[in-house]
Each structure stands twice: as C-alpha cells, then as structure tokens.
Amino acid sequence: MEVVISVLVGALVAAAVYLMLSRDLLRFLLGLILISNAANLSIFVAGRLTTGAPPLIAEGQDFPADQVANALPQALVLTAIVIGFGLFAFTLVLTLKAYKRLGTLDTSEMRIAEPRDE
C-alpha cells in the first residue's frame, strides 16, 4: 500500500509543479493546494500505514501489548490541514483582491498601476 501512495504523491507533486509554473494566478493557487496535499500524504507514508490498534496503554503496563498505530503522523497531518486551509483562504482573498484591482489573473500582465478609488 505504501508504494501506491508513494506513486500518488509523485503524481500530485508533478501536477502541482505543472500548475505552479503556469502564468495564471488561480492555477498557481490550485498547485499550492495540491503540493500541500502531497506533503500530507508523504507524512502518512513516512509514519507507516498499519492496521494496529489505537495507541492506548492499559493500566499497570509500561507499553502497549499489541502493535499500535503511530499517532504522531496523524497529529502532524491534522495540524497541516488546518494551516493549509488558512493559507488557502488567505491566498484566495489576495487573488480576488488582485483580480478586482488589476483586472487580470495573468501574472505577466499584472503591473503596478495608479490606485483606483473603490
């Protein structure tokens, strides 16, 4: 299963780089989201995908009796999802403001102009 997810991570990174190299600001934003998801999946693969039990230790024991799932990658990815959503919302607002102010999302056509009264 790790091999399949590793190939998926590679495909997501390739698609993200392709989108981020375009001159359209909205495509760049979508590429940023894809590369964020690829990083989250790679954290999951690095933490090993197991079908173990929850990482709970019974009373009176020093360590779990059976094989348990690793909770650290899950916590890291959950945090990364929240931060990624905040970054997406912030960049989406910046993109909308840039479109309203400049009238285009093509980065080669974006020029600093006289501020318009809004």
Backbone atoms as SQL, in Angstrom:
CREATE TABLE atoms (id INTEGER PRIMARY KEY, chain TEXT, resi INTEGER, resn TEXT, atom TEXT, x REAL, y REAL, z REAL);
INSERT INTO atoms VALUES
  (1, 'A', 1, 'MET', 'N', 0.818, -1.191, 0.000),
  (2, 'A', 1, 'MET', 'CA', 0.000, 0.000, 0.000),
  (3, 'A', 1, 'MET', 'C', 0.865, 1.259, 0.000),
  (4, 'A', 2, 'GLU', 'N', 2.022, 1.203, 0.664),
  (5, 'A', 2, 'GLU', 'CA', 2.887, 2.381, 0.697),
  (6, 'A', 2, 'GLU', 'C', 3.389, 2.754, -0.693),
  (7, 'A', 3, 'VAL', 'N', 3.607, 1.733, -1.534),
  (8, 'A', 3, 'VAL', 'CA', 4.099, 2.003, -2.886),
  (9, 'A', 3, 'VAL', 'C', 3.046, 2.757, -3.694),
  (10, 'A', 4, 'VAL', 'N', 1.797, 2.359, -3.560),
  (11, 'A', 4, 'VAL', 'CA', 0.716, 3.022, -4.297),
  (12, 'A', 4, 'VAL', 'C', 0.586, 4.482, -3.855),
  (13, 'A', 5, 'ILE', 'N', 0.646, 4.719, -2.567),
  (14, 'A', 5, 'ILE', 'CA', 0.523, 6.094, -2.073),
  (15, 'A', 5, 'ILE', 'C', 1.756, 6.904, -2.447),
  (16, 'A', 6, 'SER', 'N', 2.929, 6.272, -2.473),
  (17, 'A', 6, 'SER', 'CA', 4.133, 6.984, -2.893),
  (18, 'A', 6, 'SER', 'C', 4.035, 7.413, -4.358),
  (19, 'A', 7, 'VAL', 'N', 3.485, 6.557, -5.203),
  (20, 'A', 7, 'VAL', 'CA', 3.282, 6.919, -6.610),
  (21, 'A', 7, 'VAL', 'C', 2.251, 8.042, -6.717),
  (22, 'A', 8, 'LEU', 'N', 1.212, 7.970, -5.899),
  (23, 'A', 8, 'LEU', 'CA', 0.205, 9.042, -5.876),
  (24, 'A', 8, 'LEU', 'C', 0.825, 10.364, -5.443),
  (25, 'A', 9, 'VAL', 'N', 1.704, 10.331, -4.443),
  (26, 'A', 9, 'VAL', 'CA', 2.395, 11.554, -4.004),
  (27, 'A', 9, 'VAL', 'C', 3.234, 12.118, -5.148),
  (28, 'A', 10, 'GLY', 'N', 3.930, 11.247, -5.867),
  (29, 'A', 10, 'GLY', 'CA', 4.722, 11.706, -7.009),
  (30, 'A', 10, 'GLY', 'C', 3.863, 12.342, -8.090),
  (31, 'A', 11, 'ALA', 'N', 2.709, 11.741, -8.361),
  (32, 'A', 11, 'ALA', 'CA', 1.805, 12.307, -9.370),
  (33, 'A', 11, 'ALA', 'C', 1.238, 13.654, -8.913),
  (34, 'A', 12, 'LEU', 'N', 0.913, 13.757, -7.626),
  (35, 'A', 12, 'LEU', 'CA', 0.403, 15.035, -7.109),
  (36, 'A', 12, 'LEU', 'C', 1.461, 16.127, -7.179),
  (37, 'A', 13, 'VAL', 'N', 2.701, 15.783, -6.850),
  (38, 'A', 13, 'VAL', 'CA', 3.779, 16.781, -6.919),
  (39, 'A', 13, 'VAL', 'C', 4.014, 17.200, -8.368),
  (40, 'A', 14, 'ALA', 'N', 3.978, 16.247, -9.293),
  (41, 'A', 14, 'ALA', 'CA', 4.174, 16.585, -10.710),
  (42, 'A', 14, 'ALA', 'C', 3.059, 17.501, -11.210),
  (43, 'A', 15, 'ALA', 'N', 1.819, 17.184, -10.857),
  (44, 'A', 15, 'ALA', 'CA', 0.702, 18.035, -11.269),
  (45, 'A', 15, 'ALA', 'C', 0.798, 19.410, -10.611),
  (46, 'A', 16, 'ALA', 'N', 1.225, 19.451, -9.355),
  (47, 'A', 16, 'ALA', 'CA', 1.351, 20.730, -8.647),
  (48, 'A', 16, 'ALA', 'C', 2.425, 21.603, -9.279),
  (49, 'A', 17, 'VAL', 'N', 3.555, 21.013, -9.618),
  (50, 'A', 17, 'VAL', 'CA', 4.626, 21.792, -10.256),
  (51, 'A', 17, 'VAL', 'C', 4.166, 22.305, -11.611),
  (52, 'A', 18, 'TYR', 'N', 3.456, 21.461, -12.366),
  (53, 'A', 18, 'TYR', 'CA', 2.934, 21.890, -13.669),
  (54, 'A', 18, 'TYR', 'C', 1.997, 23.085, -13.508),
  (55, 'A', 19, 'LEU', 'N', 1.101, 23.013, -12.531),
  (56, 'A', 19, 'LEU', 'CA', 0.164, 24.123, -12.321),
  (57, 'A', 19, 'LEU', 'C', 0.867, 25.372, -11.807),
  (58, 'A', 20, 'MET', 'N', 1.856, 25.197, -10.945),
  (59, 'A', 20, 'MET', 'CA', 2.537, 26.356, -10.360),
  (60, 'A', 20, 'MET', 'C', 3.454, 27.060, -11.357),
  (61, 'A', 21, 'LEU', 'N', 3.827, 26.388, -12.431),
  (62, 'A', 21, 'LEU', 'CA', 4.679, 27.020, -13.438),
  (63, 'A', 21, 'LEU', 'C', 3.886, 27.819, -14.464),
  (64, 'A', 22, 'SER', 'N', 2.568, 27.719, -14.439),
  (65, 'A', 22, 'SER', 'CA', 1.768, 28.499, -15.385),
  (66, 'A', 22, 'SER', 'C', 1.724, 29.958, -14.933),
  (67, 'A', 23, 'ARG', 'N', 1.304, 30.810, -15.827),
  (68, 'A', 23, 'ARG', 'CA', 1.282, 32.245, -15.525),
  (69, 'A', 23, 'ARG', 'C', -0.030, 32.692, -14.889),
  (70, 'A', 24, 'ASP', 'N', -0.977, 31.781, -14.750),
  (71, 'A', 24, 'ASP', 'CA', -2.270, 32.125, -14.169),
  (72, 'A', 24, 'ASP', 'C', -2.195, 31.995, -12.654),
  (73, 'A', 25, 'LEU', 'N', -2.634, 33.014, -11.954),
  (74, 'A', 25, 'LEU', 'CA', -2.538, 33.049, -10.503),
  (75, 'A', 25, 'LEU', 'C', -3.453, 32.016, -9.844),
  (76, 'A', 26, 'LEU', 'N', -4.613, 31.767, -10.424),
  (77, 'A', 26, 'LEU', 'CA', -5.538, 30.775, -9.872),
  (78, 'A', 26, 'LEU', 'C', -4.978, 29.367, -10.023),
  (79, 'A', 27, 'ARG', 'N', -4.327, 29.078, -11.132),
  (80, 'A', 27, 'ARG', 'CA', -3.670, 27.769, -11.297),
  (81, 'A', 27, 'ARG', 'C', -2.538, 27.603, -10.290),
  (82, 'A', 28, 'PHE', 'N', -1.813, 28.674, -10.049),
  (83, 'A', 28, 'PHE', 'CA', -0.758, 28.620, -9.041),
  (84, 'A', 28, 'PHE', 'C', -1.342, 28.263, -7.681),
  (85, 'A', 29, 'LEU', 'N', -2.472, 28.848, -7.351),
  (86, 'A', 29, 'LEU', 'CA', -3.137, 28.573, -6.081),
  (87, 'A', 29, 'LEU', 'C', -3.577, 27.107, -5.993),
  (88, 'A', 30, 'LEU', 'N', -4.128, 26.575, -7.074),
  (89, 'A', 30, 'LEU', 'CA', -4.513, 25.161, -7.086),
  (90, 'A', 30, 'LEU', 'C', -3.289, 24.250, -6.967),
  (91, 'A', 31, 'GLY', 'N', -2.190, 24.626, -7.593),
  (92, 'A', 31, 'GLY', 'CA', -0.956, 23.865, -7.457),
  (93, 'A', 31, 'GLY', 'C', -0.427, 23.886, -6.032),
  (94, 'A', 32, 'LEU', 'N', -0.588, 25.008, -5.367),
  (95, 'A', 32, 'LEU', 'CA', -0.176, 25.120, -3.968),
  (96, 'A', 32, 'LEU', 'C', -0.980, 24.171, -3.084),
  (97, 'A', 33, 'ILE', 'N', -2.272, 24.063, -3.348),
  (98, 'A', 33, 'ILE', 'CA', -3.125, 23.144, -2.600),
  (99, 'A', 33, 'ILE', 'C', -2.717, 21.700, -2.874),
  (100, 'A', 34, 'LEU', 'N', -2.430, 21.371, -4.132),
  (101, 'A', 34, 'LEU', 'CA', -2.020, 20.005, -4.469),
  (102, 'A', 34, 'LEU', 'C', -0.700, 19.627, -3.800),
  (103, 'A', 35, 'ILE', 'N', 0.242, 20.541, -3.769),
  (104, 'A', 35, 'ILE', 'CA', 1.532, 20.214, -3.152),
  (105, 'A', 35, 'ILE', 'C', 1.389, 20.092, -1.642),
  (106, 'A', 36, 'SER', 'N', 0.449, 20.823, -1.063),
  (107, 'A', 36, 'SER', 'CA', 0.164, 20.678, 0.362),
  (108, 'A', 36, 'SER', 'C', -0.416, 19.292, 0.662),
  (109, 'A', 37, 'ASN', 'N', -1.338, 18.845, -0.187),
  (110, 'A', 37, 'ASN', 'CA', -1.906, 17.504, -0.013),
  (111, 'A', 37, 'ASN', 'C', -0.859, 16.413, -0.227),
  (112, 'A', 38, 'ALA', 'N', 0.044, 16.626, -1.161),
  (113, 'A', 38, 'ALA', 'CA', 1.114, 15.649, -1.390),
  (114, 'A', 38, 'ALA', 'C', 2.038, 15.561, -0.176),
  (115, 'A', 39, 'ALA', 'N', 2.312, 16.692, 0.448),
  (116, 'A', 39, 'ALA', 'CA', 3.147, 16.678, 1.657),
  (117, 'A', 39, 'ALA', 'C', 2.440, 15.942, 2.795),
  (118, 'A', 40, 'ASN', 'N', 1.125, 16.124, 2.923),
  (119, 'A', 40, 'ASN', 'CA', 0.383, 15.408, 3.955),
  (120, 'A', 40, 'ASN', 'C', 0.406, 13.903, 3.724),
  (121, 'A', 41, 'LEU', 'N', 0.227, 13.486, 2.479),
  (122, 'A', 41, 'LEU', 'CA', 0.277, 12.052, 2.179),
  (123, 'A', 41, 'LEU', 'C', 1.668, 11.473, 2.412),
  (124, 'A', 42, 'SER', 'N', 2.701, 12.246, 2.121),
  (125, 'A', 42, 'SER', 'CA', 4.057, 11.732, 2.357),
  (126, 'A', 42, 'SER', 'C', 4.349, 11.582, 3.845),
  (127, 'A', 43, 'ILE', 'N', 3.760, 12.436, 4.670),
  (128, 'A', 43, 'ILE', 'CA', 3.903, 12.268, 6.126),
  (129, 'A', 43, 'ILE', 'C', 3.224, 10.981, 6.573),
  (130, 'A', 44, 'PHE', 'N', 2.048, 10.700, 6.004),
  (131, 'A', 44, 'PHE', 'CA', 1.371, 9.445, 6.331),
  (132, 'A', 44, 'PHE', 'C', 2.211, 8.237, 5.934),
  (133, 'A', 45, 'VAL', 'N', 2.809, 8.269, 4.768),
  (134, 'A', 45, 'VAL', 'CA', 3.627, 7.136, 4.304),
  (135, 'A', 45, 'VAL', 'C', 4.869, 6.988, 5.175),
  (136, 'A', 46, 'ALA', 'N', 5.459, 8.104, 5.578),
  (137, 'A', 46, 'ALA', 'CA', 6.647, 8.039, 6.433),
  (138, 'A', 46, 'ALA', 'C', 6.325, 7.445, 7.797),
  (139, 'A', 47, 'GLY', 'N', 5.091, 7.600, 8.265),
  (140, 'A', 47, 'GLY', 'CA', 4.683, 7.054, 9.555),
  (141, 'A', 47, 'GLY', 'C', 4.237, 5.612, 9.487),
  (142, 'A', 48, 'ARG', 'N', 4.362, 4.973, 8.366),
  (143, 'A', 48, 'ARG', 'CA', 3.955, 3.587, 8.111),
  (144, 'A', 48, 'ARG', 'C', 2.448, 3.417, 8.245),
  (145, 'A', 49, 'LEU', 'N', 1.868, 2.792, 7.272),
  (146, 'A', 49, 'LEU', 'CA', 0.438, 2.517, 7.280),
  (147, 'A', 49, 'LEU', 'C', 0.224, 1.148, 7.911),
  (148, 'A', 50, 'THR', 'N', -0.341, 1.125, 9.092),
  (149, 'A', 50, 'THR', 'CA', -0.588, -0.133, 9.796),
  (150, 'A', 50, 'THR', 'C', -2.062, -0.235, 10.151),
  (151, 'A', 51, 'THR', 'N', -2.473, -1.457, 10.408),
  (152, 'A', 51, 'THR', 'CA', -3.853, -1.681, 10.851),
  (153, 'A', 51, 'THR', 'C', -3.860, -1.987, 12.336),
  (154, 'A', 52, 'GLY', 'N', -2.952, -1.369, 13.061),
  (155, 'A', 52, 'GLY', 'CA', -2.830, -1.605, 14.501),
  (156, 'A', 52, 'GLY', 'C', -3.963, -0.979, 15.287),
  (157, 'A', 53, 'ALA', 'N', -3.982, -1.311, 16.550),
  (158, 'A', 53, 'ALA', 'CA', -4.990, -0.787, 17.472),
  (159, 'A', 53, 'ALA', 'C', -4.655, 0.651, 17.855),
  (160, 'A', 54, 'PRO', 'N', -5.587, 1.354, 18.488),
  (161, 'A', 54, 'PRO', 'CA', -5.265, 2.713, 18.960),
  (162, 'A', 54, 'PRO', 'C', -4.119, 2.665, 19.976),
  (163, 'A', 55, 'PRO', 'N', -3.299, 3.704, 20.020),
  (164, 'A', 55, 'PRO', 'CA', -2.134, 3.704, 20.902),
  (165, 'A', 55, 'PRO', 'C', -2.510, 3.957, 22.366),
  (166, 'A', 56, 'LEU', 'N', -3.185, 3.009, 22.954),
  (167, 'A', 56, 'LEU', 'CA', -3.587, 3.124, 24.352),
  (168, 'A', 56, 'LEU', 'C', -2.800, 2.120, 25.192),
  (169, 'A', 57, 'ILE', 'N', -2.398, 2.527, 26.390),
  (170, 'A', 57, 'ILE', 'CA', -1.647, 1.668, 27.300),
  (171, 'A', 57, 'ILE', 'C', -2.556, 1.321, 28.470),
  (172, 'A', 58, 'ALA', 'N', -2.690, 0.029, 28.714),
  (173, 'A', 58, 'ALA', 'CA', -3.552, -0.417, 29.811),
  (174, 'A', 58, 'ALA', 'C', -2.939, -0.029, 31.154),
  (175, 'A', 59, 'GLU', 'N', -3.791, 0.062, 32.159),
  (176, 'A', 59, 'GLU', 'CA', -3.329, 0.436, 33.495),
  (177, 'A', 59, 'GLU', 'C', -2.391, -0.638, 34.040),
  (178, 'A', 60, 'GLY', 'N', -1.272, -0.193, 34.570),
  (179, 'A', 60, 'GLY', 'CA', -0.296, -1.110, 35.149),
  (180, 'A', 60, 'GLY', 'C', 0.756, -1.599, 34.167),
  (181, 'A', 61, 'GLN', 'N', 0.665, -1.223, 32.884),
  (182, 'A', 61, 'GLN', 'CA', 1.657, -1.629, 31.890),
  (183, 'A', 61, 'GLN', 'C', 2.528, -0.433, 31.520),
  (184, 'A', 62, 'ASP', 'N', 3.729, -0.748, 31.044),
  (185, 'A', 62, 'ASP', 'CA', 4.653, 0.304, 30.625),
  (186, 'A', 62, 'ASP', 'C', 4.563, 0.610, 29.135),
  (187, 'A', 63, 'PHE', 'N', 4.056, -0.324, 28.364),
  (188, 'A', 63, 'PHE', 'CA', 3.946, -0.152, 26.917),
  (189, 'A', 63, 'PHE', 'C', 2.751, -0.950, 26.416),
  (190, 'A', 64, 'PRO', 'N', 2.264, -0.651, 25.214),
  (191, 'A', 64, 'PRO', 'CA', 1.104, -1.377, 24.693),
  (192, 'A', 64, 'PRO', 'C', 1.416, -2.852, 24.465),
  (193, 'A', 65, 'ALA', 'N', 0.407, -3.681, 24.627),
  (194, 'A', 65, 'ALA', 'CA', 0.602, -5.125, 24.489),
  (195, 'A', 65, 'ALA', 'C', 0.740, -5.544, 23.027),
  (196, 'A', 66, 'ASP', 'N', -0.073, -4.978, 22.143),
  (197, 'A', 66, 'ASP', 'CA', -0.056, -5.357, 20.728),
  (198, 'A', 66, 'ASP', 'C', 0.571, -4.258, 19.891),
  (199, 'A', 67, 'GLN', 'N', 0.595, -4.509, 18.565),
  (200, 'A', 67, 'GLN', 'CA', 1.076, -3.491, 17.641),
  (201, 'A', 67, 'GLN', 'C', 0.044, -2.366, 17.585),
  (202, 'A', 68, 'VAL', 'N', 0.511, -1.141, 17.737),
  (203, 'A', 68, 'VAL', 'CA', -0.399, 0.012, 17.749),
  (204, 'A', 68, 'VAL', 'C', -0.085, 0.944, 16.588),
  (205, 'A', 69, 'ALA', 'N', -1.067, 1.736, 16.235),
  (206, 'A', 69, 'ALA', 'CA', -0.884, 2.739, 15.187),
  (207, 'A', 69, 'ALA', 'C', -0.077, 3.915, 15.740),
  (208, 'A', 70, 'ASN', 'N', 0.699, 4.540, 14.867),
  (209, 'A', 70, 'ASN', 'CA', 1.503, 5.693, 15.257),
  (210, 'A', 70, 'ASN', 'C', 0.625, 6.945, 15.206),
  (211, 'A', 71, 'ALA', 'N', 0.460, 7.610, 16.318),
  (212, 'A', 71, 'ALA', 'CA', -0.425, 8.778, 16.392),
  (213, 'A', 71, 'ALA', 'C', 0.268, 10.063, 15.954),
  (214, 'A', 72, 'LEU', 'N', 1.589, 10.104, 15.932),
  (215, 'A', 72, 'LEU', 'CA', 2.299, 11.342, 15.588),
  (216, 'A', 72, 'LEU', 'C', 2.028, 11.814, 14.160),
  (217, 'A', 73, 'PRO', 'N', 2.122, 10.949, 13.133),
  (218, 'A', 73, 'PRO', 'CA', 1.817, 11.442, 11.777),
  (219, 'A', 73, 'PRO', 'C', 0.382, 11.945, 11.652),
  (220, 'A', 74, 'GLN', 'N', -0.548, 11.322, 12.350),
  (221, 'A', 74, 'GLN', 'CA', -1.936, 11.773, 12.291),
  (222, 'A', 74, 'GLN', 'C', -2.063, 13.170, 12.884),
  (223, 'A', 75, 'ALA', 'N', -1.388, 13.422, 13.993),
  (224, 'A', 75, 'ALA', 'CA', -1.440, 14.744, 14.615),
  (225, 'A', 75, 'ALA', 'C', -0.767, 15.791, 13.733),
  (226, 'A', 76, 'LEU', 'N', 0.356, 15.434, 13.116),
  (227, 'A', 76, 'LEU', 'CA', 1.056, 16.376, 12.240),
  (228, 'A', 76, 'LEU', 'C', 0.211, 16.727, 11.021),
  (229, 'A', 77, 'VAL', 'N', -0.423, 15.721, 10.430),
  (230, 'A', 77, 'VAL', 'CA', -1.235, 15.973, 9.237),
  (231, 'A', 77, 'VAL', 'C', -2.472, 16.776, 9.589),
  (232, 'A', 78, 'LEU', 'N', -3.070, 16.512, 10.721),
  (233, 'A', 78, 'LEU', 'CA', -4.240, 17.287, 11.133),
  (234, 'A', 78, 'LEU', 'C', -3.874, 18.760, 11.310),
  (235, 'A', 79, 'THR', 'N', -2.735, 19.011, 11.913),
  (236, 'A', 79, 'THR', 'CA', -2.258, 20.383, 12.063),
  (237, 'A', 79, 'THR', 'C', -1.955, 21.008, 10.706),
  (238, 'A', 80, 'ALA', 'N', -1.341, 20.234, 9.816),
  (239, 'A', 80, 'ALA', 'CA', -1.010, 20.746, 8.485),
  (240, 'A', 80, 'ALA', 'C', -2.257, 21.045, 7.669),
  (241, 'A', 81, 'ILE', 'N', -3.323, 20.271, 7.852),
  (242, 'A', 81, 'ILE', 'CA', -4.572, 20.535, 7.139),
  (243, 'A', 81, 'ILE', 'C', -5.161, 21.873, 7.575),
  (244, 'A', 82, 'VAL', 'N', -5.148, 22.136, 8.870),
  (245, 'A', 82, 'VAL', 'CA', -5.689, 23.398, 9.378),
  (246, 'A', 82, 'VAL', 'C', -4.855, 24.580, 8.880),
  (247, 'A', 83, 'ILE', 'N', -3.552, 24.464, 8.943),
  (248, 'A', 83, 'ILE', 'CA', -2.682, 25.537, 8.460),
  (249, 'A', 83, 'ILE', 'C', -2.838, 25.720, 6.957),
  (250, 'A', 84, 'GLY', 'N', -2.936, 24.611, 6.218),
  (251, 'A', 84, 'GLY', 'CA', -3.131, 24.676, 4.771),
  (252, 'A', 84, 'GLY', 'C', -4.437, 25.344, 4.392),
  (253, 'A', 85, 'PHE', 'N', -5.503, 25.088, 5.148),
  (254, 'A', 85, 'PHE', 'CA', -6.773, 25.742, 4.864),
  (255, 'A', 85, 'PHE', 'C', -6.679, 27.248, 5.120),
  (256, 'A', 86, 'GLY', 'N', -5.994, 27.621, 6.181),
  (257, 'A', 86, 'GLY', 'CA', -5.796, 29.044, 6.445),
  (258, 'A', 86, 'GLY', 'C', -4.992, 29.713, 5.352),
  (259, 'A', 87, 'LEU', 'N', -3.948, 29.048, 4.887),
  (260, 'A', 87, 'LEU', 'CA', -3.135, 29.586, 3.796),
  (261, 'A', 87, 'LEU', 'C', -3.948, 29.704, 2.520),
  (262, 'A', 88, 'PHE', 'N', -4.783, 28.692, 2.241),
  (263, 'A', 88, 'PHE', 'CA', -5.634, 28.732, 1.054),
  (264, 'A', 88, 'PHE', 'C', -6.612, 29.901, 1.116),
  (265, 'A', 89, 'ALA', 'N', -7.248, 30.089, 2.269),
  (266, 'A', 89, 'ALA', 'CA', -8.208, 31.184, 2.407),
  (267, 'A', 89, 'ALA', 'C', -7.515, 32.536, 2.227),
  (268, 'A', 90, 'PHE', 'N', -6.336, 32.687, 2.815),
  (269, 'A', 90, 'PHE', 'CA', -5.604, 33.949, 2.710),
  (270, 'A', 90, 'PHE', 'C', -5.194, 34.231, 1.265),
  (271, 'A', 91, 'THR', 'N', -4.641, 33.234, 0.582),
  (272, 'A', 91, 'THR', 'CA', -4.206, 33.456, -0.800),
  (273, 'A', 91, 'THR', 'C', -5.388, 33.631, -1.747),
  (274, 'A', 92, 'LEU', 'N', -6.521, 32.993, -1.438),
  (275, 'A', 92, 'LEU', 'CA', -7.708, 33.186, -2.266),
  (276, 'A', 92, 'LEU', 'C', -8.212, 34.633, -2.161),
  (277, 'A', 93, 'VAL', 'N', -8.194, 35.184, -0.962),
  (278, 'A', 93, 'VAL', 'CA', -8.603, 36.581, -0.785),
  (279, 'A', 93, 'VAL', 'C', -7.621, 37.507, -1.505),
  (280, 'A', 94, 'LEU', 'N', -6.325, 37.224, -1.414),
  (281, 'A', 94, 'LEU', 'CA', -5.343, 38.040, -2.137),
  (282, 'A', 94, 'LEU', 'C', -5.552, 37.955, -3.640),
  (283, 'A', 95, 'THR', 'N', -5.884, 36.763, -4.131),
  (284, 'A', 95, 'THR', 'CA', -6.130, 36.587, -5.558),
  (285, 'A', 95, 'THR', 'C', -7.358, 37.370, -5.996),
  (286, 'A', 96, 'LEU', 'N', -8.417, 37.330, -5.209),
  (287, 'A', 96, 'LEU', 'CA', -9.622, 38.091, -5.549),
  (288, 'A', 96, 'LEU', 'C', -9.357, 39.597, -5.539),
  (289, 'A', 97, 'LYS', 'N', -8.607, 40.059, -4.549),
  (290, 'A', 97, 'LYS', 'CA', -8.264, 41.485, -4.492),
  (291, 'A', 97, 'LYS', 'C', -7.400, 41.892, -5.689),
  (292, 'A', 98, 'ALA', 'N', -6.453, 41.033, -6.062),
  (293, 'A', 98, 'ALA', 'CA', -5.604, 41.334, -7.219),
  (294, 'A', 98, 'ALA', 'C', -6.430, 41.386, -8.499),
  (295, 'A', 99, 'TYR', 'N', -7.393, 40.471, -8.617),
  (296, 'A', 99, 'TYR', 'CA', -8.245, 40.486, -9.823),
  (297, 'A', 99, 'TYR', 'C', -9.118, 41.737, -9.875),
  (298, 'A', 100, 'LYS', 'N', -9.668, 42.125, -8.730),
  (299, 'A', 100, 'LYS', 'CA', -10.502, 43.328, -8.702),
  (300, 'A', 100, 'LYS', 'C', -9.684, 44.573, -9.004),
  (301, 'A', 101, 'ARG', 'N', -8.466, 44.620, -8.514),
  (302, 'A', 101, 'ARG', 'CA', -7.650, 45.817, -8.674),
  (303, 'A', 101, 'ARG', 'C', -6.992, 45.894, -10.053),
  (304, 'A', 102, 'LEU', 'N', -6.496, 44.740, -10.551),
  (305, 'A', 102, 'LEU', 'CA', -5.740, 44.752, -11.796),
  (306, 'A', 102, 'LEU', 'C', -6.541, 44.277, -13.001),
  (307, 'A', 103, 'GLY', 'N', -7.645, 43.561, -12.758),
  (308, 'A', 103, 'GLY', 'CA', -8.478, 43.107, -13.868),
  (309, 'A', 103, 'GLY', 'C', -7.981, 41.879, -14.593),
  (310, 'A', 104, 'THR', 'N', -6.966, 41.222, -14.092),
  (311, 'A', 104, 'THR', 'CA', -6.440, 40.026, -14.730),
  (312, 'A', 104, 'THR', 'C', -5.813, 39.119, -13.684),
  (313, 'A', 105, 'LEU', 'N', -5.717, 37.828, -14.035),
  (314, 'A', 105, 'LEU', 'CA', -5.013, 36.872, -13.187),
  (315, 'A', 105, 'LEU', 'C', -3.731, 36.378, -13.850),
  (316, 'A', 106, 'ASP', 'N', -3.448, 36.874, -15.046),
  (317, 'A', 106, 'ASP', 'CA', -2.225, 36.513, -15.748),
  (318, 'A', 106, 'ASP', 'C', -1.071, 37.308, -15.150),
  (319, 'A', 107, 'THR', 'N', -0.090, 36.611, -14.592),
  (320, 'A', 107, 'THR', 'CA', 0.986, 37.302, -13.876),
  (321, 'A', 107, 'THR', 'C', 1.876, 38.124, -14.805),
  (322, 'A', 108, 'SER', 'N', 1.948, 37.773, -16.082),
  (323, 'A', 108, 'SER', 'CA', 2.779, 38.567, -16.987),
  (324, 'A', 108, 'SER', 'C', 2.102, 39.898, -17.344),
  (325, 'A', 109, 'GLU', 'N', 0.780, 39.984, -17.181),
  (326, 'A', 109, 'GLU', 'CA', 0.062, 41.226, -17.478),
  (327, 'A', 109, 'GLU', 'C', -0.133, 42.102, -16.242),
  (328, 'A', 110, 'MET', 'N', 0.179, 41.575, -15.071),
  (329, 'A', 110, 'MET', 'CA', -0.019, 42.355, -13.842),
  (330, 'A', 110, 'MET', 'C', 1.053, 43.421, -13.729),
  (331, 'A', 111, 'ARG', 'N', 0.611, 44.645, -13.636),
  (332, 'A', 111, 'ARG', 'CA', 1.524, 45.768, -13.483),
  (333, 'A', 111, 'ARG', 'C', 1.022, 46.621, -12.334),
  (334, 'A', 112, 'ILE', 'N', 1.936, 47.278, -11.659),
  (335, 'A', 112, 'ILE', 'CA', 1.541, 48.211, -10.610),
  (336, 'A', 112, 'ILE', 'C', 1.040, 49.474, -11.294),
  (337, 'A', 113, 'ALA', 'N', -0.172, 49.798, -11.010),
  (338, 'A', 113, 'ALA', 'CA', -0.788, 50.964, -11.654),
  (339, 'A', 113, 'ALA', 'C', -1.229, 51.943, -10.597),
  (340, 'A', 114, 'GLU', 'N', -1.768, 53.047, -11.073),
  (341, 'A', 114, 'GLU', 'CA', -2.310, 54.051, -10.162),
  (342, 'A', 114, 'GLU', 'C', -3.452, 53.415, -9.375),
  (343, 'A', 115, 'PRO', 'N', -3.514, 53.639, -8.070),
  (344, 'A', 115, 'PRO', 'CA', -4.630, 53.069, -7.306),
  (345, 'A', 115, 'PRO', 'C', -5.956, 53.683, -7.744),
  (346, 'A', 116, 'ARG', 'N', -6.932, 52.809, -7.900),
  (347, 'A', 116, 'ARG', 'CA', -8.274, 53.272, -8.276),
  (348, 'A', 116, 'ARG', 'C', -9.094, 53.454, -7.013),
  (349, 'A', 117, 'ASP', 'N', -10.014, 54.389, -7.066),
  (350, 'A', 117, 'ASP', 'CA', -10.938, 54.578, -5.942),
  (351, 'A', 117, 'ASP', 'C', -11.966, 53.470, -5.993),
  (352, 'A', 118, 'GLU', 'N', -12.168, 52.813, -4.857),
  (353, 'A', 118, 'GLU', 'CA', -13.123, 51.706, -4.819),
  (354, 'A', 118, 'GLU', 'C', -14.355, 52.073, -4.053);
